Structures are given as C-alpha cells and as structure tokens.
Amino acid sequence: MTLYRLHHATAYDYAEPVVLGTHFLHLLPRARPGQVVREAALAISPAPDNRRDETDHFGNPTTTVSLTGAHKEFRVALSATVEVAQPAPPAPEATPRWEAVAARGITDPDVAEFCLPSPLAKPNGELADYAAVSFLPGRPVLAALLELNQRIFNEMSYRPGVTNNCTTAAHVLTTRAGVCQDYAHLMLACLRALGLPGRYVSGYLRTSPPPGQEKRRGADQSHAWVSAWLGEAVGWVDFDPTNNLVVADEHVTLAWGRDFNDVSPLRGIILGGGRHFLRVNVDLEPVLT
C-alpha cells in the first residue's frame, strides 16, 4: 500500500475580462477497487456564484461552477490524499482465451458499452490488423494484452506537441507519435476492433521515481492509460502503454470513460476573455509514514 499526497493546480489568465463563465470539472479522484480517497477538496478562484457536485454516467465525481462577475483569471487547485494498493493480476496463462472474453463482454450490460466505438478510439481495419499480431487465435487474454502494451510502447515515439485533444487513434497509428492520451486511444481502438472491452482512464503518475528507477513518461502532468476487462473472474486490469507497465502502485485514478472526451479534467464556455494563457502543475508524492 502507498499513501499519496496529490496537488493539481490549473490557472487561466485572460487578456480581457471574462463576463460569464461556466466550467465542468473532472478533478476529484474516484474511489475504486485498490484505491481509497481519504480526503479531496477543490479550491476555486474567483469564488463561483454557483457550484454543483454530482456523479456522471460512469460513476466519476464531477463539479460544475458558474461565475457571473467579470474576472481576468480562473484558478482551480485540487488537494487530495489517496491510498493505493492495486492487486496483482493472475498469471497470463491462467486467464481465459481472448475470444471468450470478447463474446462475453458484448453481452454483459456492465461492460458492453466499452466494446463500442467512441469518437477518439474508433476501430478500423488497419487497427484490427495491428491488434491481431498479438491476439492470435486461442491466446490467453492477459498474454495478448501484455504484448500489445509492449508493442505500442516500443513502436510509438513520445513527442509532445504533435497531437491535440481531437487526435484519433487512426491518426496515431499512421504517425506513431504522440503523448499518453494518444497511446491510450491507440490501445483502446485495438481492443475494440476485436470486440474487447476497454476504458480510458485519466489520473496521475508518481512524480519522483523510487530510488534507482528512471522517471516515467507523463509524470509531471495529468496522465492517461487503459483499463481492460478480462472476464468476470478477473475483472478489470489497467495497462500503461506509455511506460509499458501493468498499473500497480505508481498511478492514482481520477476518472474513466470511453475516451478523453468523457473525462477531460476541465472544460467550459466563457463570454469574453480574448486570448488566454494556461498553466498546469501536478505533484503526486508518497507520504512518508
């Protein structure tokens, strides 16, 4: 078990006053098997005129705020303490054939929607061919997933700035370059091309590595990875293709959905503002006990 202290600060500065602003936030971490949220709070400035905290379709905490007074900056700061103790998956050979998982997934109401295409992780023939290299007939699903996770890590180039929030998995397969969001969308589209359930997970990666280990890609910002369903007996197992990891105790889950569009940390609509400047700072460090 690892106990983390998490800080995520987002700052918007506007060239002109914003007259009205409404913002939708996925910034409070969710509880899940292997993760306990001990405390979490959002500090928002200017103080919103209205705030509504709810739970979305996928079970993620959401916060909606409205500001009706003129302002030239918008600040949101998350502070949280989260306990992580992810169980290790079974041996790959002990997991069912991937075809059996696909056949069951599309009929299981709890996971079927994660088999279906989404705007940023939509499968096609090329993605199916790419996935099929790892998903040979009769292969145990975890063995295939581990190979696909490693192939994406090896064959992609981690290059910030060459993609954006609208980049699709099909584009990523062609260019073989991007950031953690793109790695996740590529892996998700591969799974869905084979009828396997997969969900997009947003969250955070430990900022400073343990002694003797290299720093992970994406550790200084919001991170993204993939959760794959391995059947009723095993459940969901998370994979980080950006770092070729099976997710254990270095990751903190914020939210999950079909792709980035479902779990964008902060989006909104403003009236006024002109040009804006964005700064984001993330820090996830273990608490010494």
C-alpha positions as CSV (number, residue, x, y, z in Angstrom):
1,M,0.0,0.0,0.0
2,T,1.2,3.5,-0.9
3,L,-0.3,6.7,0.5
4,Y,0.0,9.7,-1.8
5,R,-0.5,13.4,-1.4
6,L,-1.8,14.9,-4.6
7,H,-1.8,18.5,-5.8
8,H,-3.1,19.6,-9.2
9,A,-3.2,23.4,-10.0
10,T,-4.8,24.9,-13.1
11,A,-4.5,28.6,-13.9
12,Y,-6.1,30.5,-16.8
13,D,-5.1,34.1,-17.4
14,Y,-7.2,36.1,-19.8
15,A,-6.1,39.1,-21.9
16,E,-9.6,40.7,-21.5
17,P,-12.2,40.3,-18.7
18,V,-14.5,37.3,-18.8
19,V,-18.0,38.4,-18.3
20,L,-19.6,35.0,-17.8
21,G,-18.0,31.6,-17.3
22,T,-19.3,28.0,-16.8
23,H,-16.8,25.2,-16.2
24,F,-17.2,21.5,-16.0
25,L,-14.6,19.6,-13.9
26,H,-13.4,16.0,-13.6
27,L,-10.9,16.8,-10.9
28,L,-12.0,14.9,-7.8
29,P,-10.4,11.4,-7.7
30,R,-12.8,8.5,-7.6
31,A,-12.8,5.5,-5.3
32,R,-12.2,2.2,-7.0
33,P,-11.0,-1.3,-6.1
34,G,-7.4,-0.8,-4.9
35,Q,-7.9,2.9,-4.3
36,V,-9.3,4.7,-1.3
37,V,-9.7,8.5,-1.3
38,R,-9.1,9.7,2.2
39,E,-9.7,13.3,1.5
40,A,-10.1,15.6,-1.5
41,A,-11.0,19.2,-1.9
42,L,-11.1,21.9,-4.7
43,A,-10.1,25.5,-4.1
44,I,-11.7,27.7,-6.9
45,S,-11.0,31.4,-7.5
46,P,-12.8,33.6,-8.1
47,A,-15.4,32.0,-5.8
48,P,-18.1,30.7,-8.0
49,D,-21.7,32.0,-7.8
50,N,-23.0,28.5,-8.2
51,R,-21.4,25.1,-7.7
52,R,-22.9,21.7,-8.2
53,D,-21.2,18.4,-7.3
54,E,-22.6,15.3,-9.0
55,T,-21.7,11.8,-10.3
56,D,-21.6,11.2,-14.0
57,H,-22.8,8.2,-16.1
58,F,-19.5,6.4,-15.4
59,G,-19.5,7.0,-11.7
60,N,-17.0,9.8,-11.7
61,P,-17.3,12.8,-9.4
62,T,-18.0,16.0,-11.3
63,T,-18.1,19.6,-10.4
64,T,-19.9,22.4,-12.3
65,V,-19.3,26.0,-11.5
66,S,-20.6,29.3,-12.8
67,L,-19.1,32.8,-12.5
68,T,-21.2,35.8,-13.3
69,G,-18.8,38.6,-12.3
70,A,-16.1,40.0,-14.6
71,H,-12.7,38.3,-14.0
72,K,-9.3,38.1,-15.7
73,E,-8.1,34.9,-14.2
74,F,-9.5,31.5,-13.2
75,R,-7.8,29.2,-10.7
76,V,-8.6,25.6,-9.6
77,A,-6.5,23.7,-7.2
78,L,-7.0,20.1,-6.1
79,S,-5.6,18.7,-2.9
80,A,-6.1,15.1,-2.0
81,T,-4.8,12.2,0.0
82,V,-5.2,8.8,-1.7
83,E,-4.3,5.3,-0.7
84,V,-3.3,2.9,-3.5
85,A,-3.0,-0.9,-3.2
86,Q,-3.7,-2.4,-6.6
87,P,-3.9,-6.2,-6.6
88,A,-1.6,-8.0,-9.0
89,P,-3.3,-9.8,-11.9
90,P,-3.1,-13.6,-12.2
91,A,-0.6,-15.4,-14.3
92,P,-1.2,-14.8,-18.0
93,E,-1.8,-18.5,-18.7
94,A,-4.5,-18.6,-16.1
95,T,-6.7,-16.0,-17.9
96,P,-9.4,-17.1,-20.5
97,R,-9.0,-17.1,-24.2
98,W,-9.4,-13.6,-25.6
99,E,-12.2,-14.7,-27.9
100,A,-14.2,-15.9,-24.9
101,V,-13.8,-12.5,-23.2
102,A,-14.9,-10.7,-26.3
103,A,-18.0,-12.9,-26.7
104,R,-19.0,-12.4,-23.1
105,G,-18.2,-8.7,-23.0
106,I,-20.6,-7.6,-25.7
107,T,-23.5,-9.3,-23.8
108,D,-22.6,-8.1,-20.3
109,P,-24.5,-4.9,-19.5
110,D,-21.8,-3.7,-17.1
111,V,-19.1,-3.6,-19.7
112,A,-20.7,-3.8,-23.2
113,E,-20.6,0.0,-23.8
114,F,-16.8,-0.2,-23.5
115,C,-16.7,-2.5,-26.5
116,L,-18.3,0.1,-28.8
117,P,-16.5,2.8,-30.8
118,S,-16.1,6.3,-29.4
119,P,-15.0,9.4,-31.3
120,L,-11.3,9.3,-30.4
121,A,-10.9,5.5,-30.2
122,K,-12.8,4.3,-33.2
123,P,-11.6,1.0,-34.7
124,N,-11.0,0.3,-38.4
125,G,-9.4,-2.4,-40.5
126,E,-5.8,-1.2,-40.0
127,L,-6.2,-1.1,-36.3
128,A,-7.7,-4.6,-36.3
129,D,-4.7,-5.9,-38.3
130,Y,-2.3,-4.2,-35.9
131,A,-4.0,-5.8,-32.9
132,A,-4.3,-9.2,-34.5
133,V,-0.5,-9.6,-34.4
134,S,-0.7,-10.0,-30.6
135,F,-4.2,-11.6,-30.4
136,L,-3.5,-14.9,-32.1
137,P,-6.4,-17.5,-32.0
138,G,-6.9,-19.1,-28.7
139,R,-4.3,-16.9,-26.9
140,P,-4.9,-16.1,-23.2
141,V,-6.2,-12.6,-23.0
142,L,-3.6,-11.3,-20.5
143,A,-0.7,-12.6,-22.5
144,A,-2.0,-10.8,-25.6
145,L,-2.6,-7.6,-23.7
146,L,0.9,-7.6,-22.3
147,E,2.4,-8.0,-25.7
148,L,0.2,-5.2,-27.2
149,N,1.1,-2.9,-24.3
150,Q,4.8,-3.5,-25.0
151,R,4.5,-3.2,-28.8
152,I,2.8,0.2,-28.5
153,F,5.5,1.3,-26.1
154,N,8.2,0.2,-28.5
155,E,6.7,1.4,-31.7
156,M,5.4,4.8,-30.7
157,S,7.5,7.9,-30.3
158,Y,6.7,10.0,-27.2
159,R,6.6,13.5,-28.7
160,P,4.6,16.3,-27.0
161,G,3.1,18.9,-29.3
162,V,2.4,16.8,-32.4
163,T,-1.2,15.9,-31.4
164,N,-4.1,17.6,-29.7
165,N,-7.3,16.7,-27.8
166,C,-9.0,15.8,-31.1
167,T,-6.4,13.4,-32.5
168,T,-7.9,10.0,-33.2
169,A,-6.4,6.5,-32.8
170,A,-6.4,6.0,-36.6
171,H,-4.2,9.1,-37.0
172,V,-1.9,7.9,-34.2
173,L,-1.4,4.5,-35.9
174,T,-0.3,6.3,-39.0
175,T,2.1,8.8,-37.4
176,R,3.3,6.6,-34.5
177,A,3.9,9.7,-32.3
178,G,2.1,11.5,-29.5
179,V,1.7,11.6,-25.8
180,C,0.0,9.4,-23.1
181,Q,-3.5,10.2,-24.4
182,D,-2.6,9.0,-27.8
183,Y,-1.0,5.8,-26.6
184,A,-4.2,5.1,-24.6
185,H,-6.5,5.8,-27.6
186,L,-4.4,3.6,-29.9
187,M,-4.6,0.7,-27.4
188,L,-8.3,1.2,-26.8
189,A,-9.2,1.2,-30.5
190,C,-7.2,-2.0,-31.0
191,L,-9.2,-3.7,-28.2
192,R,-12.5,-2.5,-29.6
193,A,-11.5,-3.7,-33.1
194,L,-11.5,-7.2,-31.6
195,G,-14.7,-6.7,-29.6
196,L,-12.9,-6.5,-26.3
197,P,-14.0,-4.0,-23.5
198,G,-11.6,-1.2,-22.8
199,R,-12.0,2.1,-21.0
200,Y,-9.9,5.3,-21.0
201,V,-8.5,6.2,-17.5
202,S,-7.3,9.6,-16.6
203,G,-5.2,10.2,-13.5
204,Y,-1.7,10.8,-12.2
205,L,1.6,9.1,-12.1
206,R,4.1,9.3,-9.3
207,T,6.2,12.5,-9.8
208,S,9.5,11.2,-8.4
209,P,10.6,7.6,-9.1
210,P,11.7,5.3,-6.4
211,P,15.5,5.2,-5.8
212,G,17.3,3.6,-8.7
213,Q,14.4,3.9,-11.2
214,E,14.0,6.2,-14.2
215,K,11.3,8.9,-14.2
216,R,8.2,7.8,-16.0
217,R,6.8,9.5,-19.1
218,G,4.0,11.8,-18.3
219,A,4.8,12.1,-14.6
220,D,4.7,16.0,-14.5
221,Q,1.1,16.4,-15.8
222,S,-2.2,14.6,-16.0
223,H,-1.7,11.1,-17.2
224,A,-3.8,8.6,-19.2
225,W,-3.8,4.8,-19.5
226,V,-6.2,1.9,-20.4
227,S,-8.3,-0.5,-18.3
228,A,-9.1,-3.8,-20.0
229,W,-11.8,-6.3,-18.9
230,L,-10.5,-9.9,-18.6
231,G,-13.8,-11.6,-17.8
232,E,-15.9,-11.9,-14.7
233,A,-13.4,-14.0,-12.7
234,V,-10.5,-11.4,-13.2
235,G,-12.3,-8.1,-13.8
236,W,-10.5,-5.0,-14.9
237,V,-6.7,-4.8,-15.2
238,D,-5.0,-1.5,-16.0
239,F,-2.2,-1.0,-18.5
240,D,0.1,2.0,-19.2
241,P,1.4,1.7,-22.7
242,T,3.2,5.0,-22.5
243,N,5.5,3.3,-19.9
244,N,5.0,-0.4,-20.7
245,L,3.5,-1.0,-17.2
246,V,0.8,-3.1,-15.6
247,V,-0.6,-0.4,-13.3
248,A,0.2,-1.1,-9.7
249,D,1.1,1.5,-7.0
250,E,2.5,4.3,-9.1
251,H,-0.8,5.6,-10.5
252,V,-3.7,7.4,-9.0
253,T,-7.1,7.2,-10.8
254,L,-9.1,10.3,-11.4
255,A,-11.9,9.2,-13.7
256,W,-12.7,6.8,-16.6
257,G,-14.9,6.8,-19.7
258,R,-14.8,5.8,-23.3
259,D,-12.1,8.2,-24.3
260,F,-10.6,11.6,-23.4
261,N,-13.8,13.4,-24.3
262,D,-15.7,11.7,-21.4
263,V,-13.2,12.7,-18.7
264,S,-11.5,16.0,-19.7
265,P,-10.2,17.5,-16.4
266,L,-11.6,20.9,-17.2
267,R,-13.7,22.3,-20.0
268,G,-16.2,25.2,-20.2
269,I,-17.7,28.1,-22.0
270,I,-16.8,31.7,-21.5
271,L,-18.0,35.1,-22.7
272,G,-15.2,37.5,-23.3
273,G,-11.6,36.9,-22.3
274,G,-9.8,37.3,-25.6
275,R,-6.6,35.3,-25.7
276,H,-6.0,33.1,-22.8
277,F,-2.9,31.5,-21.2
278,L,-3.0,28.2,-19.4
279,R,-0.6,26.8,-16.8
280,V,-0.9,23.4,-15.2
281,N,1.2,22.0,-12.3
282,V,0.8,18.4,-11.0
283,D,2.6,16.9,-8.0
284,L,2.0,13.3,-6.8
285,E,4.3,12.3,-4.0
286,P,4.2,9.4,-1.4
287,V,3.5,10.3,2.2
288,L,6.2,9.1,4.5
289,T,4.7,7.2,7.4
